[in-house]
Amino acid sequence: MTDNPAPGRRSLLKGGVAAALALGVTPLNPARASAGSAAGLRLRLPAPTGPYAVGAEVAYLVDRSRNDPWTPAIGVRELMVTVLRPAAPGPGHRPHPAASGGRHPGPAAPSAGHHPGPAAPGAGRHPRLPQLTPAAAKAFAELAPLVRAPYLPGAGVDWAATLTHARTGTTPLPGPRPTLLYSPGGGDSRTMGSVLATELASHGWTVVTVDHPGDASQVEFPGVRPGRPDRVRGTELRPNPDAATFRTMIGTRVADLRFVLDALRPAKVGLYGHSAGGTAVAQAFHEDRRVAAAVNLEGYLDGLDGELFPVARHRPDRPLLLAGTDGFRDARIDRSWSALLAHGGPVARRELAHANHWAFTDYAALVPQLQRAGLMTAEQRTGMVGAARPETAGRLVRDFFARHLPV
């Protein structure tokens, strides 16, 4: 997350489903990813390493107790979430080689770099969830060079062709399990956290990735409504936001996360978030006693005016991890994180070497492919994700929750 986004038409800040259905959540059947109708590089995401197959459901939630802070004409606060859970084994699935001794039932998705070929048995009934639907991909293709200038290319990529390793229409494994909520960085949609979310679900957690419409680059809804005439909603943020706007963004995200907890009612819950999402996760952890543990992935703990958020002014009594990179570390990170660490308590700081800010997102896997294809320079790769292996950040988060919120 940075506080000086690149200018442009859409410049941005960088930065139990059953219970939900009973509370008025509308499930959304995600559209199939493009089979390659758009010209350009087809990017691939690595497969998860856990012993379980992963199922996914996309849902639309409405909080009628709040209005949208960015577009008041909408009249309510709308959210889109993806719920990923360990799934019962299905035809064509095999356990991942990393699964120890085959002790856990359920397979993982195809190996890293696998590109969908002829459909395996059951593939038609359980298609892989696209990272971006065709409509969202079209919007992202326009926004990408603005959102992540000067990193992402303005052309040459078929953003609709990328598939996650989570499948739709699967049967969840029975039994309760801890739930982890993910809040993406400013300017990113929840789908850019698909790799880590699927990885965590493959190891047994239920994972809910949450979009924050209005500051996310683009969010696709199942339909239109008064005040929102299009299914795909772009960002409302503009360059150089002031301190009040930043606090509105964080406060809205905290309220979004707490609403999702109200809707899904998980018995055990942890939070993790990147950049602005990390800031919101840390503050939600402070405010909501339902949260047992949290991971802040390189989110500041103060506002643009330098005022510390409440989480940084108090001693935490539950586990909290502050994870950063050596490529993004700055005085503001050090000051706001040190303020929290000075209180003591079960809070720890970790730093990834040879990494940069977006190493905690799907860009860790996508950017090297862009560089190999000649669509990104080595310097641009370093400035975005660094040279660390894509799985490094995921292992850090997974190990933390394995200790503090075990399956």
MARDRENLUM-231563 format. One record per residue (C-alpha): residue number from 1; residue in three letters; x, y, z. Coordinates in Angstrom, 2 decimals. Example, Ala and Ser with C-alpha at 12.3 -4.5 7.8 and 13.67 -1.06 7.14 Angstrom:
BEGIN
PT   k   r       x       y       z
PT   1 Ala   12.30   -4.50    7.80
PT   2 Ser   13.67   -1.06    7.14
END
This chain:
BEGIN
PT   k   r       x       y       z
PT   1 Met    0.00    0.00    0.00
PT   2 Thr    1.31    3.43   -0.85
PT   3 Asp   -0.25    6.80   -0.30
PT   4 Asn    0.64    8.29   -3.70
PT   5 Pro   -1.06    6.17   -6.37
PT   6 Ala   -0.26    6.60  -10.02
PT   7 Pro   -2.62    9.00  -11.81
PT   8 Gly   -5.11    7.82  -14.40
PT   9 Arg   -8.78    7.41  -15.21
PT  10 Arg   -9.20    4.90  -12.38
PT  11 Ser   -6.18    5.59  -10.22
PT  12 Leu   -6.27    3.70   -6.95
PT  13 Leu   -4.68    3.44   -3.60
PT  14 Lys   -2.05    0.74   -3.79
PT  15 Gly   -2.28   -0.35   -1.22
PT  16 Gly  -20.67  -21.71    7.46
PT  17 Val  -22.35  -20.73    4.18
PT  18 Ala  -25.60  -22.33    5.39
PT  19 Ala  -25.80  -19.84    8.24
PT  20 Ala  -25.09  -17.03    5.80
PT  21 Leu  -27.85  -18.14    3.47
PT  22 Ala  -30.24  -18.09    6.37
PT  23 Leu  -29.32  -14.45    6.91
PT  24 Gly  -30.09  -13.40    3.37
PT  25 Val  -26.87  -14.19    1.50
PT  26 Thr  -27.46  -14.83   -2.19
PT  27 Pro  -25.11  -17.42   -3.76
PT  28 Leu  -23.59  -16.54   -7.11
PT  29 Asn  -22.67  -19.08   -9.76
PT  30 Pro  -19.35  -17.77  -11.14
PT  31 Ala  -18.99  -17.47  -14.88
PT  32 Arg  -16.55  -19.74  -16.64
PT  33 Ala  -13.16  -18.33  -17.43
PT  34 Ser  -12.37  -17.53  -21.02
PT  35 Ala  -11.04  -20.48  -23.00
PT  36 Gly   -8.59  -18.18  -24.69
PT  37 Ser  -10.81  -15.99  -26.86
PT  38 Ala   -8.74  -12.95  -25.95
PT  39 Ala   -5.27  -12.79  -27.41
PT  40 Gly   -2.43  -12.76  -24.94
PT  41 Leu   -0.36  -14.63  -22.44
PT  42 Arg   -2.23  -17.18  -20.33
PT  43 Leu   -0.99  -17.07  -16.75
PT  44 Arg   -1.08  -20.01  -14.35
PT  45 Leu   -1.34  -20.24  -10.59
PT  46 Pro    0.54  -22.83   -8.52
PT  47 Ala   -1.40  -25.71   -7.03
PT  48 Pro   -1.85  -25.92   -3.25
PT  49 Thr    0.35  -28.29   -1.26
PT  50 Gly   -2.16  -29.58    1.27
PT  51 Pro   -3.81  -33.01    1.38
PT  52 Tyr   -7.33  -31.78    0.69
PT  53 Ala   -9.11  -30.84   -2.50
PT  54 Val  -10.62  -27.35   -2.31
PT  55 Gly  -14.16  -26.32   -3.10
PT  56 Ala  -15.32  -22.74   -3.62
PT  57 Glu  -18.62  -20.86   -3.40
PT  58 Val  -19.07  -17.22   -4.36
PT  59 Ala  -21.69  -15.28   -2.42
PT  60 Tyr  -23.28  -11.83   -2.35
PT  61 Leu  -23.95  -10.32    1.08
PT  62 Val  -25.96   -7.23    1.94
PT  63 Asp  -25.60   -5.30    5.20
PT  64 Arg  -28.83   -3.33    5.42
PT  65 Ser  -27.75   -1.63    8.65
PT  66 Arg  -25.11    0.44    6.82
PT  67 Asn  -24.97    2.62    3.75
PT  68 Asp  -22.12    2.56    1.29
PT  69 Pro  -19.66    5.32    2.28
PT  70 Trp  -18.41    5.86   -1.27
PT  71 Thr  -21.72    5.85   -3.16
PT  72 Pro  -24.58    6.71   -0.77
PT  73 Ala  -27.16    6.32   -3.56
PT  74 Ile  -26.77    2.54   -3.22
PT  75 Gly  -28.50    2.70    0.16
PT  76 Val  -26.93   -0.45    1.64
PT  77 Arg  -23.46   -1.93    2.01
PT  78 Glu  -22.90   -4.73   -0.52
PT  79 Leu  -20.09   -7.26   -0.30
PT  80 Met  -18.82  -10.11   -2.43
PT  81 Val  -17.03  -13.02   -0.79
PT  82 Thr  -15.57  -16.35   -1.84
PT  83 Val  -15.75  -19.23    0.63
PT  84 Leu  -13.09  -21.92    0.15
PT  85 Arg  -13.28  -25.16    2.09
PT  86 Pro  -11.74  -28.63    2.09
PT  87 Ala  -13.83  -30.75   -0.25
PT  88 Ala  -14.70  -34.41   -0.43
PT  89 Pro  -12.56  -36.30   -2.97
PT  90 Gly  -13.94  -36.41   -6.47
PT  91 Pro  -13.11  -38.17   -9.75
PT  92 Gly   -9.85  -37.13  -11.33
PT  93 His   -8.31  -35.81   -8.12
PT  94 Arg   -5.05  -37.05   -6.66
PT  95 Pro   -3.37  -36.29   -3.32
PT  96 His   -0.57  -33.73   -3.60
PT  97 Pro    2.90  -35.34   -3.29
PT  98 Ala    3.67  -33.05   -0.34
PT  99 Ala    0.89  -34.60    1.74
PT 100 Ser    2.63  -36.55    4.47
PT 101 Gly    2.01  -40.27    4.44
PT 102 Gly   -1.47  -39.95    2.98
PT 103 Arg   -2.88  -39.57    6.48
PT 104 His   -5.52  -37.06    5.42
PT 105 Pro   -8.43  -37.96    3.16
PT 106 Gly   -8.98  -35.86    0.10
PT 107 Pro   -6.78  -34.87   -2.81
PT 108 Ala   -5.21  -31.65   -3.89
PT 109 Ala   -5.65  -29.90   -7.20
PT 110 Pro   -3.42  -30.58  -10.24
PT 111 Ser    0.26  -29.82   -9.96
PT 112 Ala    1.69  -26.32  -10.29
PT 113 Gly    1.77  -25.02  -13.80
PT 114 His   -0.78  -27.56  -15.04
PT 115 His   -2.86  -26.12  -17.83
PT 116 Pro   -6.38  -27.50  -18.29
PT 117 Gly   -6.39  -30.09  -21.06
PT 118 Pro   -9.05  -32.65  -21.87
PT 119 Ala  -11.63  -32.73  -19.11
PT 120 Ala  -11.08  -35.33  -16.44
PT 121 Pro  -14.08  -37.30  -15.16
PT 122 Gly  -16.22  -34.98  -13.08
PT 123 Ala  -14.51  -31.84  -14.38
PT 124 Gly  -17.69  -30.65  -16.04
PT 125 Arg  -19.59  -30.89  -12.79
PT 126 His  -16.81  -29.30  -10.77
PT 127 Pro  -15.09  -26.68  -12.94
PT 128 Arg  -12.12  -24.75  -11.62
PT 129 Leu  -13.04  -21.29  -10.36
PT 130 Pro  -11.56  -18.53  -12.54
PT 131 Gln   -9.36  -15.98  -10.86
PT 132 Leu  -11.27  -13.28  -12.75
PT 133 Thr  -14.58  -13.70  -14.55
PT 134 Pro  -14.65  -12.40  -18.13
PT 135 Ala  -16.41   -9.17  -17.10
PT 136 Ala  -14.04   -8.54  -14.18
PT 137 Ala  -11.05   -9.40  -16.37
PT 138 Lys  -12.11   -6.85  -18.96
PT 139 Ala  -12.24   -4.14  -16.31
PT 140 Phe   -8.96   -5.28  -14.79
PT 141 Ala   -7.19   -5.20  -18.17
PT 142 Glu   -8.08   -1.51  -18.43
PT 143 Leu   -7.13   -0.76  -14.83
PT 144 Ala   -4.01   -2.89  -14.40
PT 145 Pro   -1.48   -0.50  -15.96
PT 146 Leu   -2.96    2.33  -13.87
PT 147 Val   -3.38    0.44  -10.61
PT 148 Arg    0.13   -0.98  -10.65
PT 149 Ala    2.04    1.55  -12.75
PT 150 Pro    4.80    1.23  -13.73
PT 151 Tyr    4.71   -2.52  -13.25
PT 152 Leu    1.89   -4.28  -15.08
PT 153 Pro    1.70   -4.27  -18.89
PT 154 Gly   -1.11   -2.48  -20.67
PT 155 Ala   -1.61   -5.31  -23.16
PT 156 Gly   -0.50   -8.82  -24.00
PT 157 Val   -2.20  -10.77  -21.19
PT 158 Asp   -5.43  -12.77  -21.27
PT 159 Trp   -6.47  -12.01  -17.70
PT 160 Ala   -9.67  -14.05  -18.07
PT 161 Ala   -7.81  -17.28  -18.79
PT 162 Thr   -6.26  -17.82  -15.35
PT 163 Leu   -7.90  -20.56  -13.29
PT 164 Thr   -7.57  -21.13   -9.57
PT 165 His   -7.21  -24.62   -8.11
PT 166 Ala  -10.52  -24.44   -6.28
PT 167 Arg  -13.52  -26.16   -7.83
PT 168 Thr  -17.18  -25.20   -7.77
PT 169 Gly  -20.06  -27.52   -6.97
PT 170 Thr  -18.07  -29.76   -4.65
PT 171 Thr  -19.22  -31.34   -1.39
PT 172 Pro  -17.51  -29.87    1.70
PT 173 Leu  -15.86  -32.27    4.11
PT 174 Pro  -18.04  -32.62    7.21
PT 175 Gly  -17.13  -31.26   10.62
PT 176 Pro  -16.36  -27.86   12.10
PT 177 Arg  -13.06  -26.18   11.34
PT 178 Pro  -11.49  -22.77   12.03
PT 179 Thr  -12.33  -19.96    9.61
PT 180 Leu   -9.84  -17.43    8.25
PT 181 Leu  -11.00  -14.13    6.69
PT 182 Tyr   -8.82  -12.33    4.13
PT 183 Ser   -8.86   -8.60    3.36
PT 184 Pro   -6.89   -7.58    0.21
PT 185 Gly   -4.78   -4.51   -0.25
PT 186 Gly   -6.11   -1.18   -1.48
PT 187 Gly   -6.56   -1.35   -5.23
PT 188 Asp   -6.69   -5.15   -5.24
PT 189 Ser   -9.73   -7.38   -5.41
PT 190 Arg  -10.09  -10.49   -3.27
PT 191 Thr   -9.22  -12.64   -6.28
PT 192 Met   -5.58  -11.54   -6.14
PT 193 Gly   -5.30  -13.51   -2.90
PT 194 Ser   -6.46  -16.78   -4.48
PT 195 Val   -3.18  -18.70   -4.18
PT 196 Leu   -2.76  -18.27   -0.43
PT 197 Ala   -6.48  -18.76    0.27
PT 198 Thr   -6.52  -22.04   -1.67
PT 199 Glu   -3.30  -23.15    0.01
PT 200 Leu   -4.78  -22.59    3.46
PT 201 Ala   -8.02  -24.37    2.55
PT 202 Ser   -6.04  -27.34    1.22
PT 203 His   -4.57  -27.71    4.71
PT 204 Gly   -7.97  -27.79    6.40
PT 205 Trp   -9.10  -24.25    7.16
PT 206 Thr  -12.24  -22.62    5.84
PT 207 Val  -11.11  -19.40    4.14
PT 208 Val  -13.33  -16.44    3.25
PT 209 Thr  -11.87  -13.82    0.93
PT 210 Val  -13.68  -10.48    1.18
PT 211 Asp  -13.97   -7.71   -1.39
PT 212 His  -14.37   -4.11   -0.22
PT 213 Pro  -16.35   -2.41   -3.04
PT 214 Gly  -15.53    1.21   -3.63
PT 215 Asp  -11.82    0.93   -2.97
PT 216 Ala  -11.17   -2.40   -4.74
PT 217 Ser  -10.14   -1.96   -8.37
PT 218 Gln  -13.21   -3.87   -9.59
PT 219 Val  -15.91   -6.02   -8.00
PT 220 Glu  -18.49   -8.01   -9.96
PT 221 Phe  -21.98   -8.45   -8.52
PT 222 Pro  -24.70  -10.92   -9.57
PT 223 Gly  -26.95   -8.10  -10.76
PT 224 Val  -27.57   -4.36  -10.69
PT 225 Arg  -29.44   -2.26   -8.14
PT 226 Pro  -30.47    1.39   -7.62
PT 227 Gly  -27.37    3.51   -7.27
PT 228 Arg  -25.22    0.87   -9.01
PT 229 Pro  -26.33    0.52  -12.65
PT 230 Asp  -23.51   -1.87  -13.66
PT 231 Arg  -22.67   -5.37  -12.49
PT 232 Val  -18.96   -4.50  -12.32
PT 233 Arg  -18.22   -1.69   -9.90
PT 234 Gly  -14.92    0.14  -10.17
PT 235 Thr  -13.05    2.06   -7.53
PT 236 Glu  -14.30    5.33   -6.14
PT 237 Leu  -10.88    6.40   -4.85
PT 238 Arg   -8.78    9.05   -6.52
PT 239 Pro   -5.12   10.06   -6.33
PT 240 Asn   -3.66   11.61   -3.20
PT 241 Pro   -6.44   10.83   -0.71
PT 242 Asp   -6.47   12.85    2.47
PT 243 Ala   -6.26   11.48    6.00
PT 244 Ala  -10.04   11.44    6.42
PT 245 Thr  -10.51    9.37    3.27
PT 246 Phe   -7.90    6.86    4.39
PT 247 Arg   -9.57    6.49    7.79
PT 248 Thr  -12.94    6.01    6.08
PT 249 Met  -11.43    3.23    3.98
PT 250 Ile   -9.97    1.43    7.00
PT 251 Gly  -13.08    1.94    9.13
PT 252 Thr  -15.28    0.62    6.33
PT 253 Arg  -13.10   -2.46    5.91
PT 254 Val  -13.20   -3.17    9.65
PT 255 Ala  -17.01   -2.95    9.58
PT 256 Asp  -17.10   -5.20    6.50
PT 257 Leu  -15.06   -7.90    8.23
PT 258 Arg  -17.17   -7.76   11.37
PT 259 Phe  -20.35   -8.02    9.30
PT 260 Val  -19.02  -11.14    7.56
PT 261 Leu  -18.34  -12.64   11.00
PT 262 Asp  -21.92  -11.80   12.00
PT 263 Ala  -23.26  -13.45    8.84
PT 264 Leu  -21.18  -16.62    8.85
PT 265 Arg  -20.96  -17.09   12.64
PT 266 Pro  -17.74  -19.13   12.69
PT 267 Ala  -16.89  -20.83   15.99
PT 268 Lys  -13.16  -20.09   15.70
PT 269 Val  -11.82  -17.31   13.53
PT 270 Gly   -8.56  -15.73   12.44
PT 271 Leu   -7.92  -12.78   10.15
PT 272 Tyr   -5.18  -12.01    7.66
PT 273 Gly   -4.85   -9.11    5.27
PT 274 His   -2.41   -7.39    2.95
PT 275 Ser   -1.46   -3.70    2.94
PT 276 Ala   -4.64   -1.69    3.64
PT 277 Gly   -6.20   -5.06    4.37
PT 278 Gly   -3.47   -5.71    6.93
PT 279 Thr   -4.23   -2.39    8.61
PT 280 Ala   -7.94   -3.26    8.73
PT 281 Val   -7.31   -6.79    9.97
PT 282 Ala   -5.12   -5.54   12.82
PT 283 Gln   -7.74   -3.00   13.88
PT 284 Ala  -10.60   -5.54   13.60
PT 285 Phe   -8.52   -7.93   15.73
PT 286 His   -8.27   -5.17   18.34
PT 287 Glu  -11.99   -4.37   18.29
PT 288 Asp  -13.54   -7.83   18.02
PT 289 Arg  -12.94  -10.45   20.71
PT 290 Arg  -14.19  -13.20   18.39
PT 291 Val  -10.87  -13.02   16.52
PT 292 Ala   -8.41  -15.50   18.05
PT 293 Ala   -5.34  -14.57   15.96
PT 294 Ala   -4.42  -12.28   13.07
PT 295 Val   -1.69  -11.61   10.50
PT 296 Asn   -0.96   -8.11    9.20
PT 297 Leu    0.89   -8.44    5.90
PT 298 Glu    2.69   -5.12    5.57
PT 299 Gly   -0.12   -2.76    6.52
PT 300 Tyr    0.66    0.51    8.31
PT 301 Leu   -0.75    0.96   11.81
PT 302 Asp   -1.26    4.71   11.52
PT 303 Gly   -3.16    7.14    9.34
PT 304 Leu   -1.81    9.51    6.73
PT 305 Asp   -1.66   12.18    9.44
PT 306 Gly    0.66    9.99   11.53
PT 307 Glu   -1.91    9.29   14.24
PT 308 Leu   -1.66    5.71   15.47
PT 309 Phe   -4.69    3.48   15.14
PT 310 Pro   -5.98    2.16   18.49
PT 311 Val   -4.48   -1.30   17.86
PT 312 Ala   -0.99    0.25   18.00
PT 313 Arg   -1.71    1.99   21.31
PT 314 His   -2.55   -1.09   23.37
PT 315 Arg   -0.95   -4.36   24.43
PT 316 Pro   -2.48   -7.29   22.52
PT 317 Asp   -3.58  -10.32   24.53
PT 318 Arg   -3.94  -12.68   21.53
PT 319 Pro   -1.39  -13.69   18.88
PT 320 Leu   -0.71  -11.10   16.19
PT 321 Leu    1.94  -11.36   13.47
PT 322 Leu    3.40   -8.34   11.67
PT 323 Ala    4.96   -9.64    8.45
PT 324 Gly    6.85   -7.41    6.04
PT 325 Thr    9.47   -7.43    3.29
PT 326 Asp   12.95   -5.96    3.14
PT 327 Gly   12.08   -4.25   -0.15
PT 328 Phe    9.16   -2.23    1.23
PT 329 Arg   10.33   -1.45    4.74
PT 330 Asp   10.25    2.26    5.49
PT 331 Ala   10.23    4.70    8.41
PT 332 Arg    6.46    4.70    8.65
PT 333 Ile    6.30    0.90    8.93
PT 334 Asp    9.03    0.94   11.57
PT 335 Arg    7.43    3.70   13.61
PT 336 Ser    3.88    2.35   13.68
PT 337 Trp    4.88   -1.28   14.16
PT 338 Ser    7.43   -0.43   16.85
PT 339 Ala    4.73    1.43   18.78
PT 340 Leu    2.70   -1.78   19.00
PT 341 Leu    5.69   -4.02   19.70
PT 342 Ala    6.77   -1.75   22.59
PT 343 His    3.69   -2.83   24.57
PT 344 Gly    4.83   -6.46   24.62
PT 345 Gly    2.33   -9.29   24.51
PT 346 Pro    1.98  -12.11   21.96
PT 347 Val    2.94  -10.01   18.95
PT 348 Ala    5.84  -10.84   16.63
PT 349 Arg    7.50   -9.24   13.63
PT 350 Arg    8.92  -11.16   10.67
PT 351 Glu   10.56   -9.94    7.48
PT 352 Leu   10.90  -11.71    4.14
PT 353 Ala   14.33  -11.29    2.54
PT 354 His   14.74  -10.46   -1.16
PT 355 Ala   11.02   -9.67   -1.40
PT 356 Asn    8.78   -6.70   -2.04
PT 357 His    5.28   -5.58   -1.18
PT 358 Trp    3.15   -7.75   -3.48
PT 359 Ala    5.03  -10.96   -2.63
PT 360 Phe    2.09  -11.67   -0.29
PT 361 Thr   -0.38  -11.83   -3.20
PT 362 Asp   -0.95  -13.78   -6.42
PT 363 Tyr    1.47  -11.42   -8.10
PT 364 Ala    4.27  -13.47   -6.53
PT 365 Ala    3.36  -16.25   -8.99
PT 366 Leu    2.20  -14.08  -11.90
PT 367 Val    5.02  -11.54  -12.12
PT 368 Pro    7.82  -14.05  -12.90
PT 369 Gln    5.72  -15.32  -15.81
PT 370 Leu    5.28  -11.78  -17.08
PT 371 Gln    9.04  -11.25  -16.91
PT 372 Arg    9.79  -14.49  -18.76
PT 373 Ala    7.36  -13.45  -21.48
PT 374 Gly    9.11  -10.10  -21.90
PT 375 Leu    6.17   -8.12  -20.55
PT 376 Met    8.01   -6.95  -17.45
PT 377 Thr   11.64   -6.06  -16.78
PT 378 Ala   13.81   -7.53  -14.04
PT 379 Glu   13.75   -4.14  -12.31
PT 380 Gln    9.96   -4.06  -12.41
PT 381 Arg    9.80   -7.56  -10.96
PT 382 Thr   12.10   -6.54   -8.13
PT 383 Gly   10.03   -3.45   -7.44
PT 384 Met    6.82   -5.43   -7.22
PT 385 Val    7.58   -8.83   -5.66
PT 386 Gly   11.35   -9.17   -5.38
PT 387 Ala   13.19  -12.43   -6.00
PT 388 Ala   11.81  -14.55   -3.15
PT 389 Arg   10.14  -17.82   -4.07
PT 390 Pro    6.35  -17.44   -4.43
PT 391 Glu    5.56  -19.97   -1.69
PT 392 Thr    7.64  -18.25    1.00
PT 393 Ala    4.99  -15.79    2.15
PT 394 Gly    2.29  -18.44    2.15
PT 395 Arg    4.34  -20.72    4.35
PT 396 Leu    4.78  -17.91    6.88
PT 397 Val    1.01  -17.39    7.19
PT 398 Arg    0.22  -21.10    7.21
PT 399 Asp    2.74  -21.83    9.96
PT 400 Phe    1.38  -19.01   12.10
PT 401 Phe   -2.19  -20.28   11.98
PT 402 Ala   -1.03  -23.87   12.45
PT 403 Arg    0.42  -22.80   15.79
PT 404 His   -2.33  -20.45   16.97
PT 405 Leu   -5.52  -21.65   15.27
PT 406 Pro   -4.84  -25.31   14.40
PT 407 Val   -7.24  -27.38   12.34
END
